[in-house]
């Protein structure tokens, strides 16, 4: 039996990327009896005009307004509006790159494994020097802590991965994305899927390419959001962070503790060890892997660690404040 696919692209100001992305998905429209929904959060560049022009020539492409602006809200809205006519939801990030057979392979994997969700690895690459260094960091254990969907792995049943395909019945059964999450909404949904006994398959047959932030301030804000999202996830489900999450969340506390060096110099040792470990790993990448971006990757990793830790503790403290007020 043919399975129909609803391909959803949440976007905001992606005028440079949306046209070539839609062109790459053209084969999926023909081969999967699919429809593409571009859920736009109020773009002020040419994104909306470009999508309208393409949709005028191909009615299988639809522009949908996303007034809540969040990616989670965009996908929920698309499924609520059009999901009755489709079997699979495929999530596409407007700022990523994909093989031309990406959607087709996802469907093949879902059919072959019987998975309720098929997730993929992310291959990170950049163009500017800072982007390339950040990509090196995010592709290494220094930046990803050994996450399987960051490093890539043989196909296996997983707890979490970068969201790609999901059975709409499973998505609806657990209530879709929690729109209280601006970040980490995928991991939060995966937690509920597993709790409801749905199965997640991390495929090694395809992957998506991600382009990291191009400056320190934008990278910092991104990981600040990631840290807040992870903390919110843990607080909501009363779960325990993994070891790879516990290590970076210690960065802000040891940074604050370093100010006690005015009383005892030993207080500066933990933060110094962290900085030394990051820089040493960066030089190991430069020498061991012959990658000249290794030392700069250490700086990117330190920004990610610090921002993630700060976001995590900001969310924990604000949660405690809300509980005290209530």
N, C-alpha and C positions, 0 to 999 in steps of 0.2 A: 504494500500500500504506500502511495506517495505521501510524504509528510511535508506539509506546507510550512514555510519559514517567514517569520516577521523579523526583519533586520532593523535594529534601532541604533541610530547614531545621535547621542546627545552632543550638542555643540554650542559654542559661544565664540563669536568672532574668529571663525576658521576659514575666512575667505581665501587664504593661500593654499589650503589643503583640501577643501571639500570637493572641488571638481575632479581632481585626479583620484581621490578616494572613491567617489561614486563611479568613476570609469572602471576602476579595478573590480568593483562589485557587480559589474554588468553581467558577467557570466553566471553569477549566482542567481540573478533574476530569471534567467532563461532556464537554468538547469534544476532549480529547486522550487519552482513555482512560488517565488518569493515576492515580498514587497519590502521596500526600504522606506523607513520613516526617519526623517531628519527632525529631531526634536530640539528646536532652537530656543535658547534662554534669553532672547532679546538682543541679538547681535547688532552692533552699530557699524560694522563694516559691510562688505558686499555679500556676505554669506547668504542672506535670505534671498537677495536678487538672483544669485547664481543658482540656488536650489529651485526657485520658481521657474527660471528659464529651462532648466533640465527637466523639471516635472511637467512643463507644458508639452515637451516632446515625448515624455514617457510617463503615462498615468500610474505606473507601478511605483513611482517615487512620490512621496508626500511630504510636505512641510507642515510640521505641527508646532504650535506655540507652546512653550513651556514656561508659564509665568512664575513658577517657583525657582527656576534657574538651576536647580541642583540636578546632577546626573541621575541620582536615584529617582527623583520626581519625574524626570523625562521618561525613563523606562517604565515606571509605574503607569504613567499617563498613556503611553503608547499601547501597553498591554490592556489597560482598561478600555481604551477606545476601539482597538482593532483585534485584540487577542482572541475573540471568539472564533475567528475564521482560520486560526493558525495552530500548529502543533508545537513548533519550536520557536523560541526567542533567541536571536543571536545579537549580542552586544558588540558594537564597534566603537572604538574611541577615535574621535575625529583627528586627534593629533598623533595618531600612530600610523604605521604602515603594515600592509598585509599582503601575503601571497595571493595571486588571482584565484587559486582554488581553496582558499582558507575556509569559506563557509561550507563548501562541498565536503571537505575532509572532516569538518566537525560533525556533519550529519552522518557520514559514514562511520565515524567513531561511536556516535551515540547508538546507531543501529547495531554495530558489531558487539558493543559491550553491554547494551541495555542500560547505560548510565542515565541518570536523571539530569545531570549537569556535566558538561565537558569543559574543562579549564585548560589553559595553555601556559607555556613559559613565555617570559618577556625577554627579548634580546634588546639591550639598550645600546644605542650608538649616538654620536653627536657630530656636529659640524665645526663649531668654534672650539678653541683650545679648552675653555672651561667646560663646555658640554662633553668633549671627549674625555676629559679628566673625570667628570662626574659619572660618565658611562662606565669608565674603568672601575670606579669605586662601587657603583651599583651592581656591576657584574661580578664583583669579588666578595669573599666572605667578610671583608672589612666593612662593606656597605650593606650586604644583604643578610649577614649572619648565617648563611648556609641555607636560605630559603630555597626549596626545590623548584618553585615556579619562577624564581629569579635565575637560578643556575642552569635549569634544564635537567631532566632526568628521564630514564626509561619510563614508558607509560605505566601508570599504577593508580590504584585507588588512593585518593588523597583526602585530607581534611579541608584544604583550601588551595586556590590557585587563581590566576587572573581570569576573570569571568569572560566566557566566550559564548557557549550555547547552554540553554536550559529548556527543559520541557515546560511549556506554559502551564500545564496542569500542576506540576510541582511548585512552580513559582507562585501561582495563585493559592495553592494549598497552605503555604507558610506565610502568606500575606504580603509577598513582594518585598521590595526594599523598605527599610525603615528610613523615612525621610527626615528624621531627626539627625541623621548622620550625613555630614558634608564630606567626610573622608571615612575610609574603612568600612563603607556600607557593604562591600562585597564579602569581607570576612565575617561580618555580622550575619549576613544572610546565609552564608555557608554553615555557620554554627546552627542556625535553626533548621536548615536542610538535614544536617546530620542527626540532629535531635529527633527529627520526624522520620528517621530511617531512610531518607533519600540518599542515593549514592553519587559520589563525585569522582570523575575520571580525569586524571591529568595526562593528556595525550602527548606523545613525542613525535607525532606525525606532522604537526604544523606548529607555528609560533607566530607571535606578532612582534613588531619592532617598535620600541618606544624611544622617543627623543626627550632627554631630560631638560630641566630648566637651564637657561643660558646665563644666569647670574647668581651671585651669592644671595641677594635679598629674595629673589623668587624661589630659589631652592630652600631657603630658610622657612619661608611662609608655607611652602608645600609640606615640609616635614613637621612643622609645628601643627598643621592640620592632621597629619598622619598620627602624631602622638596623641592628640586630643581624641581622635577617632578610636584609637586602640584602647585608651583609658575608658572611654564611654562604653565600648564593647564589653570590657572586663567588668565594669560596674553594673551594666545592665544584666549580664548573665551570671555574675558572681563567679567568674572563672579565674583561673590562676595563670599569670603570664608565663610564657615559656622561658627557658634559660637564655635563648638568644635575644629575647625582649628585655629580660631583667638586666643584662649587662649595660646596654645603652641608657636605660632609664636611670641608672646611677650617676650619669654624667653631671647633671645639674646639681644634685646634692653634694658631690665631691668638689664641684666648682665653688659652690657657696662655702663649703667647709674650708676651702683654701684660704679664705679671709681670716681664719683663726691663726694663720701663720704669724700674725702680730703677737700672739701669745706663745705659740710653739711652732717651730719651723716644720715639724713632722706633718702638720696639717696640709702642707702643700705637696706632700709625696704622692697621694693618690691621683691628683689631677696631672701631675708631672708624668707619672707612669702611663696614664691614658694617652697623653699627648705623644710621649716617646713611642708607645706601641703603634699608634697610628702612623707616625712619620717613618718608623722603622719598616712597617708593612709596605708603605708607599715606595721606599727605596728597594725593598725586596722585589716588588713588582717591576720596578725599573731595571734592576739587575738580573733577577731570576727569569723574568718573562720578557726582558728586553723591550719594555714598554716605556717610552720617555715620559708618559703622562703620570707615572706612578707617584712621584712626589706631590704633584698638584692634586692627584686623586686623594691623597691623605688629607688635604685641606677640605676637599668636598665632603669626605667621610666625617670629618670632625664637625662640619656645619650640620650635616644630617643627624649625627648623634646628639649634638647639643639641642637642636631644634626639636627633635623627636622627644627627648627627655623633658624639655621645657613644656611642650604641648601636653604631654602626659600628666605632669604634675599640676599644670594649670587647670586641667579638667578635673583631676581628683580634688583639688582644693575648692574649685567652684561647686562641685557636687556636694562636698561637705557643707559649704556655705548655704546651699539651697536647702539641705536637710535641716540645718539649724534654724533657718528662717521659717520653714514650714512647720 
